[in-house]
Amino acid sequence: MGKTIKRIISTLWEGLIEVLYPRENYCIICKDDDCFGLCNTCRKSIKVINEVYQDEVISYGYYGGVLKDLILKFKYKNNFTAGDILAGFLEEYISKNIRYEEYIITYIPLSKKSKKNRGFNQCEYIAKKISRDLSIEVLDVLVKQKETKEQKKLKRDERYENIKDAFSIKKGIKVKKYKIILIDDVTTTGATIHEAYKLLKKFEVKDIKLLTLAKSHI
């Protein structure tokens, strides 16, 4: 599919989302009507992470308060204003810290069953929003090839076993030539994003940046 056709489809999809889920013209957290989506007070309350952890997963902030509310509103209540705000957080980091012109962007996939049940993949939406705003190519690289239990319901050791061998490379995709920014929403043990990372490294991806919206704790 050509880039022009992809751009047209993306624009039409974004327009459809806007019709089905109109963007709020007030703060979706505190209801302040003097802003679009998120007021400065609520944004400043987010505990942003400035350091990079040894596992090399870079998270925008800690999973709690306003950031947690935004993720849950987007993920489970189809609030696409929250999705756009969250995408903006990662865009901010990428534009300041990564020579993103050299990279493509991809995301942690859902299984077909999970995506059908939820209606959309929140990580895919965020990756494609970043792609449009920063003009980074987005590519569907990973496939989730088996059903897994919800990670948040499992203990630390169980999470690694649960996600083991869950991903594969999409048929026909040659990843060896790419530098990749890999997007996920929340990392706790890092089991999911590191499982994807190991697979990409196995296929000799040139460089991989691991970005998540939030870091949580068990």
N, C-alpha and C positions, 0 to 999 in steps of 0.2 A: 504494500500500500504506500503510495507516494506521500511526501511530507505535506503537500497542499491538501490532499484529501483528509489526512489525519487531522490537520489544523481545522478544517471545516467541520468534521465530525465532533472534534473537541469543543468548538465554539457552539455548535447546536446543542450538545449535551449540557454545557454550562448554562445555556439559555433555558433549557428544559428544567434544570435544577432550580433556577431562579424563579420560574413560574410555579413549580410545585412546592418549593420551600423558600418563600420570599425572605430576603435578608432583613434582619431587625435594625431599626434606626435608633436603638437605645442599647445600653449596656446589658448584655444577656445574663450577667451575674448579679448586679445590684439594682438594675432597672433604671439607672440614671439616664434621662432622656436627652442629655446634652452631648451625645457621642454616637459613634457607629460601632456597634458590636462589643467593644470593651473599653471602659473608661480608664483614665490614667491611674486612678487610685487602685483599681482592681489589678491592673497590670503590674504596678509597682509592688504589690503584695506577693507576687510570684517569687519564690526563692530560686533564683537563677544559679546554675552551676558554672563556675568559672574555671575550675580545674579539670584536667583530663585524667581519668582513672587509668590504672595500670592495664586494664583489659582493653583499653583503646576504644571503648564505646563512648561516644560523646553524646551527652543528654543536655537538652536545653535547661531543664529545671527539675526540682524534686516533685515527686508525685504526691500532691496534697493541695488543699485549699483551692484557689482559683484554677490552677492548671489541671488538677484532677477533675473539677467541675466541667471545664471545657472539653476534656477528653471524653467524659461520660456522656455529655450532651450530644456530642458529635457521633460517638460510637453507637449509642443505644437509643437516642431520641431523634436521629436524623436532622440535627441542627447544623446546617451547612455554613451558617455564619461562624459557629465555633470552629468548623473545619478550616475555613479561610483564615481565621485568626491563628490557629495552630500552624498552618502552612507558613504564615508570615514569620513566626518565630524561627523556624528552620531556615527560611530564606535569609533572614537577618544574619544567622550564623554563617551560612554558606557564602554569602556575598562578602563577609569580612575576613573569612579564614581559609577559604579554599579557592584555588585557581580553577573555578568550575568549568571554564571553557574547555578544559582538557578531559572532562568527565561526562559520563552519562549517568542518569539517575534511575534506580529501580527500587523495589519494595518487597517486604515480606508478604507472600501470597496467602490467601485463604484456600481451603479445599473448596471444591465445587459445591458441596453440600452446605458448608458454613456460609459461603458467599450468597447462595440462594436464600438461606434462612434470614440473613441480615439484610440482604438487598444490595449491598455494596461493600467494598473493601476500603476501610478508612485510610489505610496506608497508601493504597493505590490513588485515592482521591487527592491526598496531600502531595504525593510525588508528582502527579499530573498538574496540580496547581503550581507547584514550584517550577516545573518544566515550562509552563506557559509564561510565568512571571519573569523568570531569569533566562529564558531561551536555552535551557539545557535539554538535550534529547532524553526522552524517557523511553525505556525499553522493558518489555515484559521478559525478564530473564529466568525467574524461578517459577517452578510449579510445585504446589503441595500435593504430593502423590499418595498420601494416606491420611485418614482421619486420626486426630489425636484428641486427648482429653484437654479441657481448658487448663492452661498452665497455672492460672491463679488459684486453682483448687488443689494443687499438688504441693508436696514438700520439695525442698531444694533438690535432693538426689533424684526424686521421681521426675522432675522436670527434664533433666538431661536424657533420661531413658525414654520418656514420652515423645520427645521431639527427634530422637535419633533416626536418621535416614528418612526424615519426613519430606525432604525437598529433592527435586531433580532440576536439571537445566532444561529449559523449554526446547523442544525439538527444533533443530534448524538454526539455533542461536550459537554463534561462534564468539565466545566471551574472551578468548585469549588476548585479543587486540585492545580490550577496553580498560579504562580506569573507571571505577564504579563508585557512586554514592548510594549506599543501601539504607533505606528508610524503614523504621519500625516505630510504633507508638510508645510503648512502655517497656522498659527493661527492668528486670528484678535480679535474677541470677545471671542473665545474659545468655541463657541456654538457647533460646530461639535464634537470636541474631548471630550467635557464634556457630550454630549448626549451619546456617546459610553461608557464613563467612568461610568455614572449612571447605564447603563444597566449591565455592568460587575460587578459593586458593588451589584446590585440587585441579581445577581446569585452567590454572595459570593466568588468572586475571592480573593485569599489570599492577594495579593498586586499588585498595578498597577503603573507603571511609564509612564508618558505621555511625549513623545518626539516629537518635531517638528523641521523642518529645520529652519524656520524663523517666526518671530513675526512681524505682520503688524499692522497698525492702520487705523481706519475709518476716 
